[in-house]
Every structure is written in C-alpha cells, then in structure tokens.
C-alpha cells in the first residue's frame, strides 16, 4: 500500500494555530478577571476539543530520548524560566496589580498550567521553529529568533523582553532534547510557579 503524501506546512497550520487562536480569543472576548472560572472552563472545553480533533496532525511529542528524563529536565528548566521571567519583567510596570479572588486565582493557575504549555509549545516550538528551520536550511540561530519573537508577540508589551528570552530557553530545550515533552513540562512548571509566587508575594502585576 503506498505511503500517504507528505503534509505541507500550510496544510498543517490550522491544526497548530486554531487551538491557540481559540485560547487567546476567549480571553479577549470576556472579562477574564471577573469570570475566570467560566472563561477557563470554556477554554478547557473548546481548546481541548480542538486538540483532540486535530490529534492526528501533530507530530509526536516524544523524541529519541527518555520522556521521563525530558519531563524532569523540563521541570528544572521551568523553575529557571520562572526566575528568568521575573528578572526580565521587573524593569517594566506591572500590568494590573489588583489581587485576584481565590476562585479566580485557582481557575487561572490551573488553566495556565494546563492549556498554554500545550497550545503554545505545539505552535511555537512544534510548528514555527520546525518550519523556520526547514526554510532556513537548519540555520538554528535565525529559527530560534523567529520562533521566540512570534511567542513574545502573543504577550503584553511589558512582557516582550521576558517572553522572548523565555522563548529562547524553550527553543534551546527543544534542540537539546529533541522533543516537546521537555518544553511542555517546563512551560507548565513555570506557569504554575508564577501563580504560586504571585499569590504568596502579592505581586499580581507580574503574573
């Protein structure tokens, strides 16, 4: 039986882009702070449904190395990434220093630890980085810059420097491990740790 034709990047783009657009769109359409449980619940259903629908289009998350080791390394990188984020975010004014309610904090903490690590790492490291590498014939430096710039563009302007640096960290992790397990676990740990830090320190504007 003949092999199915290879998929082109343009034909795969909807599978990688749509979950991200759903996640961002729902956050932009509703008052996130006032309706966090509702918004994150809707995101979980809609984004989760899109990920399941397109599951056959995604490249495997696992690479040539142990996924358990990748997850552990990703966890450590995630903690380092939190420190990097706070350090580079500090010179810029906080977005909104108003404390979150207990229910809002819990919904956002859980939602941000589950959804952005999946949709953002799939799009920016699993798709964009690979495509730029392909176009640039494995010129890794340009691919890392391009992927990280796209990742940073999805954040608030005051977060651009921190988000770009974090994107570079995730690209380095992907290149070093050859899988998305490490990147997704790192991103999840970073987001969860930032949520705990914001609640414990009261520095809500950096979350």
Phi, psi and omega per residue, in radians:
X1 nan 2.260 -3.083
X2 -1.175 2.622 3.093
X3 -1.206 2.492 3.064
X4 -1.133 2.609 -3.123
X5 -1.080 2.570 3.133
X6 -1.135 2.440 3.127
X7 -1.377 2.448 3.091
X8 -1.526 2.734 3.103
X9 -0.979 -0.676 -3.116
X10 -1.152 -0.593 3.132
X11 -1.305 -0.412 3.131
X12 -1.568 -0.299 -3.045
X13 -0.960 -0.775 -3.137
X14 -0.997 -0.653 -3.112
X15 -1.134 -0.602 -3.111
X16 -1.535 -0.569 -3.037
X17 -1.507 -0.669 -3.020
X18 -1.047 -0.800 3.105
X19 -1.017 -0.657 3.110
X20 -1.139 -0.781 -3.132
X21 -1.127 -0.656 3.087
X22 -1.103 -0.787 -3.125
X23 -1.067 -0.868 -3.115
X24 -1.183 -0.723 -3.093
X25 -1.091 -0.748 3.122
X26 -1.144 -0.617 3.100
X27 -1.207 -0.570 -3.127
X28 -1.401 -0.473 -3.037
X29 -1.435 -0.375 -3.057
X30 -2.231 2.788 3.089
X31 -1.280 1.745 -3.034
X32 -1.124 -0.754 -3.096
X33 -1.152 -0.700 -3.087
X34 -1.391 -0.388 -3.073
X35 -2.351 0.727 -3.052
X36 -0.991 -0.830 3.140
X37 -1.040 -0.700 -3.136
X38 -1.185 -0.808 -3.095
X39 -1.145 -0.797 -3.131
X40 -1.229 -0.520 3.031
X41 -1.132 -0.768 3.098
X42 -1.123 -0.692 3.094
X43 -1.083 -0.748 -3.124
X44 -1.064 -0.759 -3.124
X45 -1.217 -0.864 -3.042
X46 -1.238 -0.811 -3.137
X47 -1.204 -0.756 3.098
X48 -1.034 -0.705 3.101
X49 -1.105 -0.712 3.118
X50 -1.151 -0.716 3.124
X51 -1.104 -0.706 3.102
X52 -1.176 -0.739 -3.116
X53 -1.054 -0.729 -3.071
X54 -1.665 0.186 -2.993
X55 -0.969 -0.552 -3.132
X56 -1.274 -0.233 -3.115
X57 -1.599 -0.230 -3.068
X58 -1.494 2.502 3.014
X59 -1.262 2.679 -3.112
X60 -0.983 2.469 3.095
X61 -1.279 -0.500 -3.130
X62 -1.379 2.641 3.079
X63 -2.063 -2.742 -3.080
X64 -1.333 -0.167 -3.059
X65 -1.924 3.005 -3.065
X66 -1.054 2.165 3.107
X67 -1.156 -0.528 3.115
X68 -1.148 -0.735 3.100
X69 -1.160 -0.713 3.111
X70 -1.064 -0.720 3.129
X71 -1.132 -0.704 3.125
X72 -1.161 -0.786 3.104
X73 -1.113 -0.697 3.096
X74 -1.065 -0.696 3.102
X75 -1.062 -0.751 3.100
X76 -1.155 -0.737 3.104
X77 -1.113 -0.585 3.112
X78 -1.122 -0.700 3.085
X79 -1.152 -0.722 3.072
X80 -1.112 -0.652 3.127
X81 -1.134 -0.611 3.078
X82 -1.089 -0.796 3.111
X83 -1.079 -0.716 3.108
X84 -1.095 -0.759 -3.136
X85 -1.065 -0.859 -3.106
X86 -1.123 -0.670 -3.134
X87 -1.121 -0.794 -3.079
X88 -1.444 -0.329 3.111
X89 -1.438 -0.421 -2.995
X90 -1.014 -0.685 -3.083
X91 -1.203 -0.201 -3.050
X92 -1.799 2.624 -3.105
X93 -1.126 2.555 3.118
X94 -1.140 2.592 -3.123
X95 -1.206 -0.967 3.130
X96 -2.671 1.823 -3.060
X97 -1.385 0.058 -3.117
X98 -1.140 2.289 3.120
X99 -1.087 2.602 3.068
X100 -1.573 2.610 3.049
X101 -1.186 2.851 -3.139
X102 -1.020 -0.800 -3.138
X103 -1.175 -0.697 3.111
X104 -1.136 -0.757 3.115
X105 -1.070 -0.788 -3.108
X106 -1.108 -0.769 3.135
X107 -1.092 -0.766 -3.127
X108 -1.232 -0.707 3.141
X109 -1.053 -0.820 3.131
X110 -1.201 -0.777 -3.114
X111 -1.107 -0.726 -3.107
X112 -1.294 -0.373 3.090
X113 -1.461 -0.331 -3.096
X114 -1.760 -0.826 -2.933
X115 -1.550 -0.972 -3.128
X116 -0.990 -0.680 3.100
X117 -1.000 -0.616 3.141
X118 -1.338 -0.971 -3.013
X119 -1.240 -0.647 -3.110
X120 -1.317 -0.698 3.129
X121 -1.226 -0.639 3.052
X122 -1.053 -0.828 -3.063
X123 -1.262 -0.878 -2.960
X124 -1.520 -0.583 3.074
X125 -1.760 -0.712 -3.106
X126 -1.288 -0.507 -3.111
X127 -1.990 -1.096 -3.016
X128 -1.041 -0.811 -3.122
X129 -1.090 -0.738 3.131
X130 -1.121 -0.763 -3.109
X131 -1.150 -0.754 3.131
X132 -1.133 -0.676 3.069
X133 -1.059 -0.730 3.139
X134 -1.121 -0.800 -3.128
X135 -1.132 -0.708 -3.060
X136 -1.580 0.180 3.091
X137 0.966 0.883 3.031
X138 1.194 0.487 3.011
X139 -1.443 1.579 -2.928
X140 -1.098 -0.662 -3.074
X141 -1.047 -0.804 -3.134
X142 -1.177 -0.658 3.124
X143 -1.117 -0.725 3.120
X144 -1.119 -0.763 3.131
X145 -1.097 -0.811 -3.112
X146 -1.103 -0.816 3.135
X147 -1.106 -0.739 -3.121
X148 -1.198 -0.621 3.106
X149 -1.163 -0.708 3.093
X150 -1.109 -0.721 3.107
X151 -1.087 -0.782 -3.118
X152 -1.133 -0.572 -3.088
X153 -1.106 -0.377 3.128
X154 -1.486 0.144 -3.124
X155 -2.025 2.992 3.074
X156 -1.107 2.573 -3.139
X157 -0.905 -0.661 3.137
X158 -1.161 -0.257 -3.127
X159 -1.763 -0.016 -3.017
X160 -1.039 -0.774 -3.121
X161 -1.117 -0.843 -3.137
X162 -1.117 -0.728 -3.113
X163 -1.187 -0.670 3.105
X164 -1.102 -0.823 3.129
X165 -1.085 -0.674 3.109
X166 -1.152 -0.671 3.080
X167 -1.074 -0.700 3.081
X168 -1.084 -0.721 3.102
X169 -1.052 -0.763 -3.139
X170 -1.170 -0.652 3.078
X171 -1.114 -0.750 3.122
X172 -1.084 -0.663 3.115
X173 -1.149 -0.740 3.132
X174 -1.114 -0.751 3.135
X175 -1.156 -0.708 -3.103
X176 -1.214 -0.687 -3.054
X177 -1.724 -0.420 -3.138
X178 1.249 0.450 3.116
X179 -2.638 2.935 3.075
X180 -1.682 -0.168 3.099
X181 -1.013 -0.792 -3.119
X182 -1.129 -0.722 -3.112
X183 -1.197 -0.759 -3.123
X184 -1.149 -0.745 3.130
X185 -1.161 -0.677 3.103
X186 -1.101 -0.797 -3.116
X187 -1.110 -0.707 3.121
X188 -1.116 -0.761 3.136
X189 -1.137 -0.754 3.124
X190 -1.032 -0.863 -3.101
X191 -1.128 -0.702 3.110
X192 -1.157 -0.739 -3.133
X193 -1.149 -0.659 3.092
X194 -1.129 -0.643 3.101
X195 -1.119 -0.785 3.125
X196 -1.134 -0.727 3.131
X197 -1.075 -0.787 -3.118
X198 -1.075 -0.734 -3.123
X199 -1.217 -0.700 -3.076
X200 -1.299 -0.623 -3.054
X201 -1.655 -0.356 -3.065
X202 1.408 0.102 3.128
X203 -1.540 1.221 -3.058
X204 -1.189 -0.487 -3.082
X205 -1.183 -0.281 3.126
X206 -1.708 0.169 -3.120
X207 -1.902 nan nan
